[in-house]
Amino acid sequence: MAPGVATVRPTVRKRQRLRVRLRLRRSGQQRERRADERRRTAATGLTAALGCLCGVALLTGCVGEGAAAESGGPPAATGQDAARAVRAAADVLVRSGSSRVETAMRMASGGTWLTITGSGGFDYVKRQGELRLELPRDAAGAEEHKPLTELLTPGALYMKNRGEGVPAGKWVRMDTDRLPDGNLVTGGATEPLAAAELLRGAQDVELVGTETRRGTRLRHYRGTADIARAADAAPPGDRGPLKAAAKGFSVTSVPFDAWLDADGRLRELSQRFTFSSEAPAGTKAATTSGAKGATTSGTKGATTSGTKKPAAPDVTVVSTTRYDTFGVAVPVTMPRAADIWTGKIVSS
């Protein structure tokens, strides 16, 4: 072999190995650059995603609130907000004009719970309405009393089929500001507007939650109403019956549950009244306005010897009023003077 050939071949092989190493190095650098690019792209995407989440959080307030809203939970409400909504219920009814009403009055009698149900309508602007009450049946399921018709007017309650001692077809008139309970329970149904006026004295009100009743989403509030405070806050024309009730009830704090719709209108109201079973003077054998043959009051609580009987236990009455079909016409036909009974009436 020629001397020059042996020298050239190792040199060529070295160059080839160098080229291979260079290519491998470049390839590794390219892979590293591509990995860096992928890492930068991932970091950019994560930053953008976090930015979007922050934007959503700013718009919704926080993730917790958004979740609560989607689940249908009630929005937060302070005690003042709840009390304000409930106390305004009567004013909202007046702005609504009128409605259909259903009533139920539940009370204990002889160890049994009895319920008087009613239906009709009420005009909150004119402050008058009409109810037809169904009285409880006897133990055999037979109807003991005819349905009772009531006309509710400012300052007066008219009752037809009142009971014993009243001729058929005659009406009995009672001044509501002279009734010891202000007609909150006397008539077998709480006057719909008076029930709402009582909420003007609402205290310790809380928002229980939201409920769907009869297909309408309602806010459920709970609290107690003070009758005297409600009387002071009521419009002048509505204060008389409430002031009478504040004096007549043995317990003037009335627990309630109220359901209001999105417009602040009362849709259902349940109130628990407590009073002495020994009725105030004049209610056991009452007379109508201008009645003949008035009876002597104040004899129920005493014997002939002048000694007092033991105090009678308190009675609890749960009155529920439902409001629906707002804006409906509520015609009321007042009885003629000749159809109003002016004789003595007997408690049924």
NORSUL-V265381 format. One record per pair of residues at least 24 apart in sequence whose ideal C-beta (glycine too) atoms are under 10 Angstrom apart, sorted by sequence separation. I is the first residue (numbers start at 1). GAP is how many residues later the second one is. D is the distance in whole Angstrom. If there is no record, write none. Layout:
i->[I | I]
gap->[GAP | GAP]
d->[D | D]
//
This chain:
i->[98 | 99 | 112 | 128 | 129 | 152 | 199 | 201 | 202 | 227 | 228 | 229 | 230 | 249 | 250 | 251 | 98 | 99 | 127 | 128 | 162 | 200 | 201 | 227 | 228 | 249 | 250 | 251 | 276 | 97 | 98 | 127 | 128 | 133 | 135 | 157 | 199 | 200 | 201 | 203 | 226 | 227 | 249 | 250 | 97 | 98 | 109 | 112 | 126 | 127 | 156 | 159 | 198 | 201 | 202 | 225 | 226 | 227 | 248 | 249 | 250 | 96 | 97 | 98 | 101 | 103 | 105 | 126 | 127 | 128 | 130 | 131 | 132 | 133 | 135 | 155 | 159 | 197 | 198 | 201 | 202 | 225 | 226 | 245 | 248 | 250 | 93 | 94 | 95 | 96 | 97 | 100 | 101 | 102 | 107 | 116 | 118 | 120 | 123 | 157 | 158 | 159 | 198 | 200 | 201 | 224 | 225 | 94 | 95 | 98 | 99 | 101 | 103 | 118 | 120 | 122 | 157 | 195 | 200 | 201 | 224 | 225 | 245 | 250 | 93 | 94 | 98 | 118 | 120 | 152 | 198 | 199 | 200 | 201 | 202 | 223 | 224 | 225 | 248 | 249 | 278 | 92 | 93 | 116 | 118 | 120 | 198 | 200 | 201 | 223 | 224 | 248 | 278 | 91 | 94 | 150 | 197 | 198 | 200 | 201 | 222 | 223 | 225 | 247 | 278 | 279 | 90 | 157 | 196 | 197 | 199 | 200 | 222 | 223 | 277 | 278 | 152 | 200 | 221 | 222 | 223 | 248 | 276 | 277 | 278 | 194 | 197 | 198 | 221 | 222 | 244 | 276 | 277 | 278 | 279 | 150 | 152 | 197 | 220 | 221 | 276 | 277 | 278 | 150 | 153 | 197 | 200 | 220 | 221 | 276 | 277 | 148 | 150 | 152 | 154 | 219 | 220 | 221 | 275 | 276 | 148 | 152 | 194 | 218 | 219 | 220 | 274 | 275 | 148 | 150 | 152 | 193 | 197 | 201 | 218 | 219 | 274 | 275 | 152 | 196 | 197 | 200 | 218 | 219 | 273 | 274 | 275 | 184 | 216 | 218 | 219 | 273 | 274 | 194 | 197 | 198 | 217 | 218 | 272 | 273 | 182 | 193 | 197 | 201 | 216 | 217 | 219 | 272 | 273 | 181 | 213 | 216 | 225 | 227 | 271 | 272 | 273 | 103 | 191 | 194 | 198 | 218 | 224 | 271 | 272 | 194 | 211 | 213 | 218 | 219 | 220 | 221 | 222 | 224 | 270 | 271 | 182 | 204 | 208 | 210 | 216 | 218 | 270 | 271 | 293 | 295 | 191 | 203 | 208 | 218 | 269 | 270 | 271 | 290 | 291 | 292 | 293 | 294 | 101 | 194 | 201 | 204 | 205 | 208 | 216 | 269 | 270 | 289 | 291 | 292 | 293 | 295 | 201 | 202 | 216 | 268 | 269 | 270 | 288 | 290 | 291 | 292 | 135 | 201 | 205 | 207 | 214 | 268 | 269 | 288 | 289 | 291 | 133 | 134 | 202 | 213 | 214 | 267 | 268 | 269 | 288 | 291 | 133 | 199 | 213 | 266 | 267 | 268 | 287 | 288 | 131 | 133 | 182 | 198 | 202 | 266 | 267 | 268 | 287 | 288 | 131 | 132 | 182 | 184 | 199 | 211 | 266 | 267 | 287 | 288 | 131 | 182 | 183 | 184 | 198 | 265 | 286 | 287 | 182 | 183 | 186 | 195 | 199 | 265 | 267 | 285 | 286 | 131 | 181 | 182 | 184 | 185 | 285 | 286 | 131 | 177 | 179 | 182 | 183 | 184 | 195 | 250 | 265 | 285 | 286 | 129 | 176 | 177 | 178 | 179 | 182 | 183 | 186 | 196 | 250 | 261 | 284 | 285 | 128 | 129 | 177 | 178 | 181 | 182 | 185 | 195 | 251 | 255 | 256 | 257 | 258 | 259 | 263 | 284 | 127 | 129 | 176 | 177 | 180 | 181 | 182 | 184 | 185 | 250 | 259 | 283 | 127 | 128 | 175 | 176 | 177 | 179 | 180 | 182 | 184 | 249 | 250 | 251 | 254 | 261 | 127 | 175 | 176 | 177 | 178 | 179 | 181 | 182 | 127 | 177 | 180 | 181 | 182 | 199 | 124 | 176 | 177 | 180 | 181 | 279 | 116 | 118 | 120 | 122 | 123 | 124 | 175 | 176 | 179 | 180 | 196 | 118 | 119 | 122 | 123 | 184 | 196 | 199 | 116 | 117 | 118 | 121 | 122 | 195 | 198 | 116 | 117 | 118 | 120 | 124 | 199 | 116 | 196 | 198 | 192 | 195 | 195 | 198 | 195 | 192 | 107 | 105 | 190 | 105 | 107 | 190 | 105 | 155 | 105 | 154 | 155 | 190 | 103 | 105 | 154 | 157 | 103 | 104 | 105 | 155 | 103 | 154 | 155 | 185 | 102 | 103 | 154 | 184 | 101 | 103 | 185 | 103 | 184 | 101 | 102 | 185 | 101 | 184 | 100 | 101 | 103 | 181 | 99 | 186 | 98 | 101 | 181 | 180 | 180 | 186 | 181 | 93 | 94 | 180 | 181 | 93 | 180 | 186 | 179 | 180 | 90 | 93 | 94 | 180 | 181 | 90 | 93 | 179 | 180 | 90 | 92 | 93 | 178 | 179 | 90 | 91 | 89 | 90 | 91 | 180 | 89 | 90 | 179 | 88 | 89 | 90 | 127 | 178 | 214 | 216 | 87 | 89 | 90 | 91 | 213 | 86 | 89 | 90 | 127 | 214 | 88 | 89 | 127 | 178 | 87 | 88 | 174 | 86 | 87 | 89 | 174 | 175 | 85 | 86 | 87 | 88 | 172 | 174 | 175 | 87 | 172 | 173 | 174 | 83 | 86 | 87 | 172 | 173 | 85 | 86 | 171 | 172 | 173 | 84 | 87 | 173 | 83 | 86 | 172 | 82 | 83 | 85 | 165 | 83 | 84 | 86 | 82 | 83 | 85 | 166 | 82 | 83 | 79 | 81 | 82 | 195 | 79 | 80 | 82 | 195 | 196 | 79 | 81 | 82 | 162 | 195 | 79 | 190 | 194 | 196 | 77 | 78 | 79 | 193 | 195 | 77 | 78 | 159 | 188 | 190 | 192 | 77 | 185 | 189 | 190 | 191 | 192 | 76 | 188 | 189 | 190 | 192 | 75 | 89 | 185 | 189 | 74 | 86 | 156 | 184 | 74 | 85 | 185 | 74 | 75 | 86 | 184 | 73 | 74 | 85 | 86 | 87 | 181 | 72 | 73 | 74 | 82 | 86 | 72 | 83 | 87 | 82 | 86 | 72 | 82 | 83 | 90 | 82 | 94 | 77 | 87 | 87 | 90 | 75 | 77 | 79 | 90 | 91 | 72 | 74 | 90 | 74 | 87 | 90 | 188 | 173 | 171 | 172 | 106 | 171 | 170 | 171 | 99 | 102 | 104 | 106 | 107 | 169 | 171 | 96 | 99 | 173 | 92 | 95 | 96 | 99 | 105 | 170 | 171 | 172 | 173 | 89 | 92 | 95 | 96 | 108 | 170 | 171 | 172 | 173 | 86 | 95 | 96 | 169 | 170 | 171 | 172 | 89 | 92 | 93 | 170 | 172 | 174 | 86 | 88 | 92 | 93 | 167 | 169 | 170 | 85 | 91 | 92 | 93 | 170 | 172 | 86 | 92 | 158 | 167 | 85 | 89 | 160 | 166 | 170 | 82 | 88 | 89 | 90 | 158 | 165 | 167 | 89 | 158 | 166 | 82 | 86 | 156 | 165 | 166 | 85 | 153 | 160 | 162 | 165 | 166 | 84 | 86 | 89 | 152 | 165 | 166 | 151 | 153 | 158 | 160 | 164 | 165 | 151 | 158 | 159 | 163 | 164 | 165 | 166 | 86 | 151 | 162 | 163 | 164 | 165 | 151 | 162 | 163 | 164 | 162 | 163 | 159 | 162 | 161 | 122 | 124 | 130 | 148 | 116 | 122 | 129 | 130 | 124 | 128 | 130 | 115 | 116 | 117 | 118 | 119 | 129 | 130 | 145 | 121 | 126 | 128 | 144 | 113 | 115 | 123 | 125 | 109 | 122 | 123 | 124 | 126 | 128 | 108 | 121 | 123 | 107 | 108 | 121 | 122 | 123 | 107 | 108 | 121 | 123 | 106 | 107 | 108 | 120 | 121 | 122 | 106 | 107 | 121 | 105 | 106 | 107 | 120 | 105 | 106 | 135 | 104 | 105 | 106 | 104 | 105 | 103 | 104 | 105 | 103 | 104 | 102 | 103 | 104 | 102 | 103 | 101 | 102 | 101 | 102 | 100 | 101 | 102 | 99 | 100 | 101 | 99 | 100 | 101 | 98 | 99 | 100 | 99 | 100 | 96 | 98 | 99 | 98 | 99 | 100 | 97 | 98 | 99 | 101 | 93 | 96 | 97 | 98 | 100 | 95 | 96 | 97 | 98 | 99 | 97 | 98 | 93 | 97 | 89]
gap->[24 | 24 | 24 | 24 | 24 | 24 | 24 | 24 | 24 | 24 | 24 | 24 | 24 | 24 | 24 | 24 | 25 | 25 | 25 | 25 | 25 | 25 | 25 | 25 | 25 | 25 | 25 | 25 | 25 | 26 | 26 | 26 | 26 | 26 | 26 | 26 | 26 | 26 | 26 | 26 | 26 | 26 | 26 | 26 | 27 | 27 | 27 | 27 | 27 | 27 | 27 | 27 | 27 | 27 | 27 | 27 | 27 | 27 | 27 | 27 | 27 | 28 | 28 | 28 | 28 | 28 | 28 | 28 | 28 | 28 | 28 | 28 | 28 | 28 | 28 | 28 | 28 | 28 | 28 | 28 | 28 | 28 | 28 | 28 | 28 | 28 | 29 | 29 | 29 | 29 | 29 | 29 | 29 | 29 | 29 | 29 | 29 | 29 | 29 | 29 | 29 | 29 | 29 | 29 | 29 | 29 | 29 | 30 | 30 | 30 | 30 | 30 | 30 | 30 | 30 | 30 | 30 | 30 | 30 | 30 | 30 | 30 | 30 | 30 | 31 | 31 | 31 | 31 | 31 | 31 | 31 | 31 | 31 | 31 | 31 | 31 | 31 | 31 | 31 | 31 | 31 | 32 | 32 | 32 | 32 | 32 | 32 | 32 | 32 | 32 | 32 | 32 | 32 | 33 | 33 | 33 | 33 | 33 | 33 | 33 | 33 | 33 | 33 | 33 | 33 | 33 | 34 | 34 | 34 | 34 | 34 | 34 | 34 | 34 | 34 | 34 | 35 | 35 | 35 | 35 | 35 | 35 | 35 | 35 | 35 | 36 | 36 | 36 | 36 | 36 | 36 | 36 | 36 | 36 | 36 | 37 | 37 | 37 | 37 | 37 | 37 | 37 | 37 | 38 | 38 | 38 | 38 | 38 | 38 | 38 | 38 | 39 | 39 | 39 | 39 | 39 | 39 | 39 | 39 | 39 | 40 | 40 | 40 | 40 | 40 | 40 | 40 | 40 | 41 | 41 | 41 | 41 | 41 | 41 | 41 | 41 | 41 | 41 | 42 | 42 | 42 | 42 | 42 | 42 | 42 | 42 | 42 | 43 | 43 | 43 | 43 | 43 | 43 | 44 | 44 | 44 | 44 | 44 | 44 | 44 | 45 | 45 | 45 | 45 | 45 | 45 | 45 | 45 | 45 | 46 | 46 | 46 | 46 | 46 | 46 | 46 | 46 | 47 | 47 | 47 | 47 | 47 | 47 | 47 | 47 | 48 | 48 | 48 | 48 | 48 | 48 | 48 | 48 | 48 | 48 | 48 | 49 | 49 | 49 | 49 | 49 | 49 | 49 | 49 | 49 | 49 | 50 | 50 | 50 | 50 | 50 | 50 | 50 | 50 | 50 | 50 | 50 | 50 | 51 | 51 | 51 | 51 | 51 | 51 | 51 | 51 | 51 | 51 | 51 | 51 | 51 | 51 | 52 | 52 | 52 | 52 | 52 | 52 | 52 | 52 | 52 | 52 | 53 | 53 | 53 | 53 | 53 | 53 | 53 | 53 | 53 | 53 | 54 | 54 | 54 | 54 | 54 | 54 | 54 | 54 | 54 | 54 | 55 | 55 | 55 | 55 | 55 | 55 | 55 | 55 | 56 | 56 | 56 | 56 | 56 | 56 | 56 | 56 | 56 | 56 | 57 | 57 | 57 | 57 | 57 | 57 | 57 | 57 | 57 | 57 | 58 | 58 | 58 | 58 | 58 | 58 | 58 | 58 | 59 | 59 | 59 | 59 | 59 | 59 | 59 | 59 | 59 | 60 | 60 | 60 | 60 | 60 | 60 | 60 | 61 | 61 | 61 | 61 | 61 | 61 | 61 | 61 | 61 | 61 | 61 | 62 | 62 | 62 | 62 | 62 | 62 | 62 | 62 | 62 | 62 | 62 | 62 | 62 | 63 | 63 | 63 | 63 | 63 | 63 | 63 | 63 | 63 | 63 | 63 | 63 | 63 | 63 | 63 | 63 | 64 | 64 | 64 | 64 | 64 | 64 | 64 | 64 | 64 | 64 | 64 | 64 | 65 | 65 | 65 | 65 | 65 | 65 | 65 | 65 | 65 | 65 | 65 | 65 | 65 | 65 | 66 | 66 | 66 | 66 | 66 | 66 | 66 | 66 | 67 | 67 | 67 | 67 | 67 | 67 | 68 | 68 | 68 | 68 | 68 | 68 | 69 | 69 | 69 | 69 | 69 | 69 | 69 | 69 | 69 | 69 | 69 | 70 | 70 | 70 | 70 | 70 | 70 | 70 | 71 | 71 | 71 | 71 | 71 | 71 | 71 | 72 | 72 | 72 | 72 | 72 | 72 | 73 | 73 | 73 | 74 | 74 | 75 | 75 | 76 | 77 | 78 | 79 | 79 | 80 | 81 | 81 | 82 | 82 | 83 | 83 | 83 | 83 | 84 | 84 | 84 | 84 | 85 | 85 | 85 | 85 | 86 | 86 | 86 | 86 | 87 | 87 | 87 | 87 | 88 | 88 | 88 | 89 | 89 | 90 | 90 | 90 | 91 | 91 | 92 | 92 | 92 | 92 | 93 | 93 | 94 | 94 | 94 | 95 | 96 | 97 | 98 | 99 | 99 | 99 | 99 | 100 | 100 | 100 | 101 | 101 | 102 | 102 | 102 | 102 | 102 | 103 | 103 | 103 | 103 | 104 | 104 | 104 | 104 | 104 | 105 | 105 | 106 | 106 | 106 | 106 | 107 | 107 | 107 | 108 | 108 | 108 | 108 | 108 | 108 | 108 | 109 | 109 | 109 | 109 | 109 | 110 | 110 | 110 | 110 | 110 | 111 | 111 | 111 | 111 | 112 | 112 | 112 | 113 | 113 | 113 | 113 | 113 | 114 | 114 | 114 | 114 | 114 | 114 | 114 | 115 | 115 | 115 | 115 | 116 | 116 | 116 | 116 | 116 | 117 | 117 | 117 | 117 | 117 | 118 | 118 | 118 | 119 | 119 | 119 | 120 | 120 | 120 | 120 | 121 | 121 | 121 | 122 | 122 | 122 | 122 | 123 | 123 | 124 | 124 | 124 | 124 | 125 | 125 | 125 | 125 | 125 | 126 | 126 | 126 | 126 | 126 | 127 | 127 | 127 | 127 | 128 | 128 | 128 | 128 | 128 | 129 | 129 | 129 | 129 | 129 | 129 | 130 | 130 | 130 | 130 | 130 | 130 | 131 | 131 | 131 | 131 | 131 | 132 | 132 | 132 | 132 | 133 | 133 | 133 | 133 | 134 | 134 | 134 | 135 | 135 | 135 | 135 | 136 | 136 | 136 | 136 | 136 | 136 | 137 | 137 | 137 | 137 | 137 | 138 | 138 | 138 | 139 | 139 | 140 | 140 | 140 | 140 | 141 | 141 | 142 | 142 | 143 | 143 | 144 | 144 | 144 | 144 | 144 | 145 | 145 | 145 | 146 | 146 | 148 | 160 | 162 | 163 | 163 | 164 | 164 | 165 | 165 | 166 | 166 | 166 | 166 | 166 | 166 | 166 | 167 | 167 | 167 | 168 | 168 | 168 | 168 | 168 | 168 | 168 | 168 | 168 | 169 | 169 | 169 | 169 | 169 | 169 | 169 | 169 | 169 | 170 | 170 | 170 | 170 | 170 | 170 | 170 | 171 | 171 | 171 | 171 | 171 | 171 | 172 | 172 | 172 | 172 | 172 | 172 | 172 | 173 | 173 | 173 | 173 | 173 | 173 | 174 | 174 | 174 | 174 | 175 | 175 | 175 | 175 | 175 | 176 | 176 | 176 | 176 | 176 | 176 | 176 | 177 | 177 | 177 | 178 | 178 | 178 | 178 | 178 | 179 | 179 | 179 | 179 | 179 | 179 | 180 | 180 | 180 | 180 | 180 | 180 | 181 | 181 | 181 | 181 | 181 | 181 | 182 | 182 | 182 | 182 | 182 | 182 | 182 | 183 | 183 | 183 | 183 | 183 | 183 | 184 | 184 | 184 | 184 | 185 | 185 | 186 | 186 | 187 | 199 | 199 | 200 | 200 | 201 | 201 | 201 | 201 | 202 | 202 | 202 | 203 | 203 | 203 | 203 | 203 | 203 | 203 | 203 | 204 | 204 | 204 | 204 | 205 | 205 | 205 | 205 | 206 | 206 | 206 | 206 | 206 | 206 | 207 | 207 | 207 | 208 | 208 | 208 | 208 | 208 | 209 | 209 | 209 | 209 | 210 | 210 | 210 | 210 | 210 | 210 | 211 | 211 | 211 | 212 | 212 | 212 | 212 | 213 | 213 | 213 | 214 | 214 | 214 | 215 | 215 | 216 | 216 | 216 | 217 | 217 | 218 | 218 | 218 | 219 | 219 | 220 | 220 | 221 | 221 | 222 | 222 | 222 | 223 | 223 | 223 | 224 | 224 | 224 | 225 | 225 | 225 | 226 | 226 | 227 | 227 | 227 | 228 | 228 | 228 | 229 | 229 | 229 | 229 | 230 | 230 | 230 | 230 | 230 | 231 | 231 | 231 | 231 | 231 | 232 | 232 | 233 | 233 | 234]
d->[6 | 9 | 9 | 6 | 8 | 9 | 9 | 5 | 8 | 9 | 6 | 10 | 9 | 7 | 6 | 7 | 5 | 8 | 8 | 5 | 10 | 8 | 4 | 4 | 10 | 7 | 5 | 9 | 10 | 7 | 6 | 7 | 7 | 9 | 9 | 5 | 6 | 9 | 6 | 8 | 6 | 8 | 5 | 5 | 7 | 7 | 9 | 9 | 9 | 5 | 9 | 9 | 5 | 7 | 9 | 9 | 6 | 6 | 7 | 8 | 10 | 7 | 6 | 8 | 7 | 7 | 9 | 8 | 9 | 10 | 9 | 10 | 10 | 9 | 10 | 10 | 7 | 10 | 9 | 4 | 8 | 7 | 8 | 9 | 9 | 9 | 9 | 10 | 8 | 9 | 10 | 10 | 10 | 9 | 10 | 10 | 9 | 9 | 10 | 7 | 10 | 9 | 7 | 7 | 3 | 5 | 5 | 5 | 9 | 10 | 9 | 7 | 8 | 8 | 8 | 7 | 6 | 10 | 5 | 8 | 6 | 8 | 9 | 10 | 5 | 6 | 8 | 10 | 10 | 8 | 10 | 7 | 8 | 8 | 10 | 10 | 5 | 6 | 9 | 10 | 8 | 9 | 10 | 8 | 8 | 9 | 5 | 8 | 6 | 8 | 7 | 6 | 10 | 10 | 9 | 10 | 6 | 9 | 4 | 9 | 8 | 6 | 9 | 9 | 7 | 9 | 8 | 8 | 10 | 9 | 10 | 6 | 7 | 9 | 10 | 4 | 8 | 9 | 8 | 5 | 8 | 9 | 8 | 4 | 9 | 9 | 8 | 9 | 7 | 8 | 10 | 6 | 6 | 10 | 10 | 6 | 9 | 5 | 7 | 5 | 8 | 7 | 10 | 8 | 10 | 8 | 9 | 8 | 8 | 6 | 5 | 8 | 7 | 5 | 10 | 9 | 5 | 7 | 7 | 7 | 7 | 8 | 9 | 9 | 7 | 8 | 5 | 6 | 9 | 9 | 8 | 10 | 5 | 9 | 4 | 5 | 7 | 9 | 9 | 10 | 9 | 9 | 6 | 8 | 9 | 5 | 8 | 8 | 9 | 6 | 8 | 7 | 8 | 7 | 9 | 7 | 7 | 8 | 6 | 5 | 8 | 7 | 7 | 9 | 6 | 7 | 9 | 7 | 8 | 10 | 6 | 9 | 7 | 9 | 9 | 5 | 7 | 10 | 10 | 6 | 8 | 10 | 10 | 7 | 8 | 7 | 7 | 10 | 10 | 10 | 9 | 10 | 10 | 9 | 7 | 5 | 9 | 10 | 8 | 10 | 10 | 6 | 7 | 8 | 10 | 7 | 8 | 8 | 10 | 8 | 8 | 5 | 8 | 9 | 8 | 6 | 7 | 7 | 10 | 9 | 9 | 10 | 9 | 9 | 6 | 7 | 8 | 9 | 6 | 6 | 5 | 10 | 9 | 9 | 10 | 7 | 5 | 10 | 8 | 6 | 6 | 7 | 7 | 8 | 9 | 10 | 8 | 7 | 8 | 6 | 8 | 6 | 8 | 10 | 7 | 7 | 9 | 10 | 5 | 8 | 6 | 8 | 5 | 9 | 7 | 8 | 7 | 7 | 9 | 8 | 8 | 6 | 10 | 6 | 8 | 9 | 6 | 9 | 8 | 8 | 9 | 10 | 10 | 8 | 7 | 10 | 5 | 7 | 5 | 6 | 6 | 8 | 6 | 8 | 8 | 7 | 8 | 7 | 3 | 10 | 10 | 10 | 7 | 10 | 10 | 7 | 6 | 9 | 8 | 6 | 9 | 9 | 8 | 9 | 9 | 10 | 10 | 8 | 9 | 5 | 9 | 10 | 7 | 7 | 7 | 8 | 10 | 8 | 9 | 7 | 4 | 8 | 10 | 9 | 10 | 9 | 9 | 7 | 10 | 7 | 3 | 9 | 7 | 3 | 10 | 10 | 7 | 10 | 10 | 9 | 10 | 9 | 9 | 6 | 9 | 8 | 7 | 5 | 6 | 5 | 8 | 9 | 9 | 6 | 9 | 7 | 10 | 9 | 9 | 4 | 9 | 6 | 8 | 9 | 8 | 10 | 9 | 9 | 9 | 10 | 6 | 9 | 10 | 7 | 7 | 8 | 10 | 7 | 9 | 5 | 7 | 5 | 9 | 8 | 8 | 8 | 10 | 3 | 7 | 8 | 10 | 9 | 9 | 8 | 10 | 6 | 9 | 10 | 8 | 8 | 10 | 7 | 10 | 4 | 9 | 9 | 6 | 8 | 9 | 9 | 5 | 9 | 7 | 8 | 9 | 4 | 9 | 10 | 9 | 8 | 9 | 7 | 7 | 7 | 9 | 5 | 10 | 10 | 6 | 9 | 8 | 10 | 8 | 7 | 10 | 7 | 9 | 8 | 6 | 6 | 10 | 8 | 10 | 6 | 8 | 10 | 8 | 8 | 7 | 7 | 4 | 9 | 8 | 10 | 9 | 7 | 10 | 8 | 9 | 9 | 6 | 8 | 6 | 10 | 10 | 7 | 5 | 9 | 10 | 10 | 9 | 8 | 8 | 10 | 10 | 10 | 7 | 8 | 10 | 8 | 9 | 8 | 8 | 7 | 9 | 7 | 4 | 9 | 9 | 8 | 10 | 10 | 9 | 8 | 9 | 7 | 5 | 9 | 6 | 9 | 8 | 9 | 9 | 8 | 9 | 9 | 9 | 4 | 10 | 10 | 5 | 5 | 9 | 10 | 9 | 9 | 10 | 9 | 8 | 9 | 10 | 10 | 7 | 9 | 9 | 9 | 5 | 6 | 7 | 7 | 9 | 9 | 8 | 8 | 6 | 9 | 8 | 5 | 5 | 9 | 10 | 9 | 10 | 9 | 8 | 10 | 9 | 7 | 6 | 5 | 10 | 6 | 7 | 9 | 5 | 10 | 6 | 6 | 9 | 10 | 9 | 10 | 9 | 9 | 8 | 10 | 6 | 5 | 9 | 9 | 7 | 8 | 10 | 8 | 9 | 10 | 10 | 4 | 8 | 9 | 4 | 9 | 10 | 9 | 6 | 7 | 8 | 9 | 5 | 9 | 8 | 6 | 8 | 9 | 9 | 5 | 7 | 9 | 10 | 9 | 10 | 10 | 9 | 10 | 10 | 9 | 9 | 10 | 10 | 4 | 6 | 4 | 9 | 7 | 9 | 9 | 9 | 9 | 9 | 10 | 6 | 7 | 9 | 9 | 5 | 8 | 6 | 10 | 8 | 9 | 9 | 8 | 7 | 5 | 9 | 5 | 7 | 8 | 5 | 7 | 9 | 10 | 9 | 10 | 8 | 10 | 9 | 7 | 7 | 9 | 9 | 6 | 8 | 10 | 9 | 7 | 9 | 8 | 9 | 8 | 10 | 9 | 9 | 9 | 9 | 9 | 8 | 9 | 9 | 7 | 9 | 9 | 8 | 8 | 10 | 8 | 9 | 10 | 10 | 4 | 9 | 9 | 8 | 9 | 9 | 10 | 9 | 10 | 10 | 8 | 9 | 5 | 8 | 9 | 9 | 9 | 9 | 9 | 5 | 8 | 8 | 7 | 10 | 9 | 6 | 10 | 6 | 5 | 5 | 9 | 8 | 9 | 9 | 7 | 7 | 6 | 9 | 7 | 7 | 9 | 4 | 9 | 9 | 6 | 9 | 5 | 7 | 10 | 10 | 9 | 9 | 9 | 5 | 6 | 9 | 6 | 7 | 7 | 10 | 7 | 6 | 7 | 8 | 5 | 10 | 10 | 6 | 8 | 8 | 8 | 9 | 9 | 5 | 6 | 8 | 10 | 9 | 10 | 7 | 9 | 6 | 8 | 9 | 8 | 6 | 6 | 10 | 9 | 8 | 8 | 6 | 8 | 6 | 8 | 10 | 10 | 8 | 4 | 8 | 8 | 10 | 7 | 5 | 10 | 10 | 10 | 7 | 6 | 6 | 9 | 9 | 7 | 9 | 8 | 6 | 10 | 3 | 9 | 7 | 10 | 9 | 10 | 7 | 9 | 10 | 8 | 6 | 8 | 9 | 8 | 5 | 9 | 10 | 10 | 9 | 9 | 7 | 8 | 7 | 8 | 8 | 5 | 10 | 9 | 9 | 9 | 10 | 9 | 10 | 9 | 9 | 8 | 9 | 7 | 6 | 4 | 7 | 7 | 8 | 6 | 9 | 7 | 9 | 4 | 7 | 9 | 5 | 10 | 8 | 8 | 9 | 7 | 8 | 9 | 6 | 5 | 9 | 10 | 7 | 8 | 9 | 8 | 5 | 8 | 8 | 8 | 7 | 5 | 9 | 7 | 8 | 8 | 5 | 8 | 7 | 8 | 6 | 4 | 7 | 8 | 9 | 6 | 8 | 9 | 8 | 8 | 5 | 5 | 9 | 10 | 6 | 4 | 6 | 8 | 9 | 9 | 5 | 7 | 8 | 6 | 7 | 6 | 7 | 9 | 7 | 5 | 5 | 6 | 8 | 10 | 7 | 9 | 7 | 8 | 10 | 5 | 9 | 9 | 10]
//
